[in-house]
Amino acid sequence: MKLPSPPAISRRRLIDNQQELIAAFEEIIRRPDEQEEVLREVAVRCLAA
């Protein structure tokens, strides 16, 4: 039994997610004691878009 493939992610969405990750790592440098919070915020933004 073959499972259906998920829809392809657009190139624009991939670029937006990459920019979110860049911003997250910059934020982690500024707030090293809050890494988990920063990554949680980025995950929510990426998944909500």
MDAnalysis code that builds the backbone (N, CA, C; Angstrom):
import MDAnalysis as mda
import numpy as np

u = mda.Universe.empty(147, n_residues=49, atom_resindex=np.repeat(np.arange(49), 3), trajectory=True)
u.add_TopologyAttr("name", ["N", "CA", "C"] * 49)
u.add_TopologyAttr("resid", np.arange(1, 50))
u.add_TopologyAttr("resname", ["MET", "LYS", "LEU", "PRO", "SER", "PRO", "PRO", "ALA", "ILE", "SER", "ARG", "ARG", "ARG", "LEU", "ILE", "ASP", "ASN", "GLN", "GLN", "GLU", "LEU", "ILE", "ALA", "ALA", "PHE", "GLU", "GLU", "ILE", "ILE", "ARG", "ARG", "PRO", "ASP", "GLU", "GLN", "GLU", "GLU", "VAL", "LEU", "ARG", "GLU", "VAL", "ALA", "VAL", "ARG", "CYS", "LEU", "ALA", "ALA"])
u.atoms.positions = np.array([
    [0.841, -1.176, 0.000],
    [0.000, 0.000, 0.000],
    [0.893, 1.249, 0.000],
    [0.689, 2.086, -0.965],
    [1.505, 3.293, -1.100],
    [0.758, 4.480, -0.499],
    [1.466, 5.234, 0.350],
    [0.877, 6.426, 0.952],
    [0.979, 7.592, -0.027],
    [-0.007, 8.480, -0.013],
    [0.065, 9.636, -0.918],
    [1.192, 10.575, -0.510],
    [1.800, 11.182, -1.498],
    [2.884, 12.142, -1.228],
    [2.296, 13.450, -0.721],
    [2.988, 14.091, 0.225],
    [2.502, 15.400, 0.677],
    [2.689, 16.423, -0.443],
    [1.913, 17.495, -0.419],
    [2.079, 18.512, -1.468],
    [3.471, 19.131, -1.390],
    [3.991, 19.495, -2.534],
    [5.330, 20.098, -2.599],
    [5.308, 21.465, -1.920],
    [6.395, 21.789, -1.255],
    [6.532, 23.093, -0.619],
    [7.072, 24.052, -1.671],
    [6.497, 25.229, -1.729],
    [6.935, 26.194, -2.735],
    [8.343, 26.700, -2.431],
    [9.026, 27.094, -3.464],
    [10.370, 27.651, -3.308],
    [10.337, 28.884, -2.408],
    [9.291, 29.692, -2.564],
    [9.148, 30.897, -1.736],
    [9.047, 30.523, -0.254],
    [8.277, 29.473, 0.058],
    [8.113, 29.037, 1.454],
    [9.443, 28.531, 2.016],
    [10.212, 27.821, 1.196],
    [11.528, 27.339, 1.632],
    [12.461, 28.505, 1.931],
    [12.445, 29.516, 1.086],
    [13.283, 30.697, 1.298],
    [12.843, 31.436, 2.556],
    [11.534, 31.584, 2.740],
    [11.027, 32.250, 3.947],
    [11.459, 31.501, 5.207],
    [11.370, 30.175, 5.187],
    [11.787, 29.385, 6.344],
    [13.288, 29.538, 6.596],
    [14.073, 29.568, 5.539],
    [15.518, 29.742, 5.691],
    [15.827, 31.102, 6.319],
    [15.114, 32.139, 5.895],
    [15.320, 33.462, 6.480],
    [14.912, 33.484, 7.949],
    [13.848, 32.756, 8.295],
    [13.435, 32.654, 9.702],
    [14.528, 31.976, 10.529],
    [15.150, 30.942, 9.982],
    [16.217, 30.249, 10.711],
    [17.442, 31.137, 10.892],
    [17.772, 31.909, 9.885],
    [18.896, 32.851, 9.999],
    [18.612, 33.848, 11.116],
    [17.408, 34.400, 11.116],
    [17.040, 35.368, 12.156],
    [17.060, 34.710, 13.532],
    [16.633, 33.449, 13.606],
    [16.626, 32.736, 14.889],
    [18.043, 32.563, 15.417],
    [18.970, 32.178, 14.571],
    [20.344, 31.994, 15.032],
    [20.971, 33.324, 15.453],
    [20.629, 34.395, 14.759],
    [21.105, 35.715, 15.187],
    [20.526, 36.066, 16.552],
    [19.265, 35.736, 16.761],
    [18.608, 36.006, 18.043],
    [19.217, 35.156, 19.159],
    [19.580, 33.927, 18.853],
    [20.219, 33.053, 19.849],
    [21.567, 33.633, 20.281],
    [22.266, 34.246, 19.351],
    [23.540, 34.874, 19.699],
    [23.299, 36.015, 20.689],
    [22.205, 36.759, 20.480],
    [21.889, 37.868, 21.386],
    [21.302, 37.380, 22.712],
    [20.583, 36.251, 22.678],
    [19.907, 35.736, 23.878],
    [20.294, 34.272, 24.110],
    [21.555, 33.993, 24.435],
    [22.017, 32.598, 24.529],
    [21.315, 31.767, 25.605],
    [20.767, 32.407, 26.626],
    [20.092, 31.663, 27.685],
    [18.640, 31.332, 27.336],
    [18.193, 31.757, 26.161],
    [16.791, 31.549, 25.767],
    [16.687, 30.791, 24.445],
    [17.612, 29.890, 24.198],
    [17.642, 29.155, 22.928],
    [16.337, 28.410, 22.660],
    [15.848, 27.702, 23.661],
    [14.636, 26.908, 23.464],
    [13.451, 27.795, 23.102],
    [13.314, 28.910, 23.784],
    [12.213, 29.832, 23.499],
    [12.317, 30.389, 22.078],
    [13.518, 30.782, 21.677],
    [13.723, 31.334, 20.333],
    [13.357, 30.296, 19.273],
    [13.821, 29.062, 19.447],
    [13.527, 28.020, 18.452],
    [12.047, 27.642, 18.450],
    [11.425, 27.671, 19.601],
    [9.981, 27.393, 19.663],
    [9.210, 28.452, 18.885],
    [9.587, 29.720, 19.076],
    [8.932, 30.820, 18.348],
    [9.106, 30.665, 16.840],
    [10.295, 30.288, 16.416],
    [10.562, 30.111, 14.980],
    [9.751, 28.948, 14.425],
    [9.661, 27.872, 15.175],
    [8.880, 26.716, 14.724],
    [7.412, 27.084, 14.545],
    [6.884, 27.829, 15.489],
    [5.476, 28.253, 15.391],
    [5.271, 29.124, 14.164],
    [6.193, 30.078, 13.941],
    [6.045, 30.959, 12.765],
    [6.129, 30.165, 11.460],
    [7.075, 29.231, 11.392],
    [7.252, 28.456, 10.155],
    [6.071, 27.524, 9.895],
    [5.551, 26.917, 10.947],
    [4.439, 25.987, 10.767],
    [3.118, 26.704, 10.525],
    [3.001, 27.917, 11.032],
    [1.753, 28.672, 10.872],
    [1.620, 29.275, 9.468],
    [2.738, 29.454, 8.795],
    [2.699, 30.097, 7.473],
    [2.227, 29.146, 6.395],
])
